[in-house]
Amino acid sequence: MSSPLLFIIACLIWGSTFWAITLQLGDVAPAVSVVYRFGLASATLFAWCALRGDRLRLPWRAQKWMLLQGLASFALSYVCTYSSEQYLVSALVSVLFALMVFWTPLLNRIAFGTPITWSTCCAAFVAICGIVLLFYQSIGAALQDILGGGNGHFLLGFMLALVATVSSTAGNALVMKVREHSGNVMLTMAWTMLWGTLIVAAWAVATGQSWQLPPRPSYWMGLLYLAIFGSVIAFSAYFTLIARIGTQKTVYIGVVTPVISVLLSVQFEHYRPAAIEWVGMVLCLSSVAWALTSGARKTAAVSSISTTPSAKAT
């Protein structure tokens, strides 16, 4: 399959998964839905690897990193995402996820001392301005609700979504540690999703959450779509693109998906952004594109310098 087609597939699927999550809300606790989703996705991946004749067992030195990635990427991140969409329109959650472009260099700075470029700082400032405009009215209304004795659920959803983005960023950083021990992407995805499923299942049991099976066909359609398309196919396309064209181009998926998600929210969730919210979204997504473009230019420049023979070598 060609790289442009893989890019389109990943964008369309992930752009629609934020709305598809809303089909699973209401009848089942968010954590239980996460268990159903990644339990099914993990089983599918293990079956795929078995049919290919892969050896399914991996040593503990690899498992410990997959456990940590499962905790970050598929447990904490998705429980917070599902929970946040109980209070926020799915489009707003998808826009917040675009901020992972800025969390990544910040995490690398904290963990590894990697310098943050001036262009990234400027783009991050623009993104913050966009987020302020996007959520200004809603946060103001939530604060007034709290002062009036309300519950301020919007603020809770906003904080949960931010935690989800940071957790996903940490999970992405752990991918490199996992790859040091195994280059089988499908198998490591299967194990990582399984660890995430087990962690969330244990938490759901410990907190006494109900494991009911809803009768709504829309719930099961959403579950199948999220597990097979959103988890197995989209992640497979994403990792294949990274291998072919590199991360600098692949991460542009993070700019396209919020646009698709916003359009779906307008159509199916009756989301009607005000002018200030449209401006906020444009600023936020433009800043992400700016950061990615400047990063790609820097990478290309470094590559050019490193491949040019020095005067001493000649």
C-alpha positions, 0 to 999 in steps of 0.5 A, a space after each residue: 500500500 502506498 504511503 499517501 494512502 496510508 497517511 489518508 487512512 490514518 488521518 480519516 480513522 483517527 479523525 473519526 475515533 474521537 467522535 466514535 468514543 461518544 458512542 460508548 458513553 452513557 451505559 458503560 463506565 469509561 474504564 470498562 469500555 477501554 478494557 473491551 476496546 483494547 482487549 479486543 484489539 490485543 487479541 486481534 493482534 496476537 491472532 495476526 502474529 500467530 498466523 504469521 508464525 511469530 514467536 509470541 513470548 518476549 523476555 521480561 527485559 522487554 516486557 517491563 518497558 511494554 508494561 510502562 508503555 501500556 500504562 501510559 499509552 493505553 491505560 491512563 491516556 485512554 481512561 482520561 480521554 473517555 472520561 473527558 468526553 463525558 464533559 467536553 465535545 470530542 472536537 475540543 479533546 482532539 484539538 488538545 491532543 495536537 499539543 503533544 507536538 509541544 509536550 514531546 520536546 518539553 519531556 525530552 528537555 526534562 528527561 534528557 536535557 535536549 535543548 528546546 528551539 526558539 521556534 518551538 517556544 514561539 509556536 508553543 506561545 501561539 498555541 497557548 493563545 489559541 487554547 485560551 481563545 478556544 476555551 475562554 468562554 467555556 472555562 468562564 462559564 464553568 467557573 461561574 457555575 462553581 461559584 454558584 454551587 455547581 459542579 464545574 464538570 467542564 473544568 474536570 473534562 478539560 484537566 482529564 484531556 490534558 492529562 491524557 495528552 501528557 500520558 500519551 506523550 510519555 507513552 510515545 517516548 517509551 516506544 524507543 525503549 521497547 524497540 531496543 528489545 524487539 523490532 516486531 511492531 505488531 507483537 509489541 503493540 499486542 503486548 502493550 495493549 494487553 498490559 494496558 487492558 489488564 491495568 485498567 481491568 484491575 482498577 475497574 474491579 478494585 473500584 467496583 465498576 459494573 461490567 454490564 453489556 449494553 444492548 445498543 447496537 451503536 455501542 457495539 458498532 463503535 467498539 468494533 470500529 475503535 478496536 479494529 480500525 482505530 487501534 489495529 489498522 490506524 496504529 499499523 499504518 502509523 508505524 509503517 509510515 514512520 519506517 518509510 518516511 520518518 517521524 517528521 512527516 508522519 506526525 502531520 497526522 496530528 494536524 489533520 485529525 483535529 480538523 476532521 474531528 471538528 467537522 464530525 462534531 459539527 455534523 453529529 454533536 451539533 457543535 457550533 463554535 463561536 467566532 472566537 473559538 474558530 480563531 482559537 482552533 486556527 491558531 492552535 493548529 497553525 502553531 502545530 504546523 509551524 512547529 512541525 515545519 521548523 523541526 523538519 527544516 532543522 532536521 534536513 539542515 543537520 542531515 545536510 551538514 552531516 553528509 557534507 565532507 569536511 575540509 579536513 576529510 578532503 
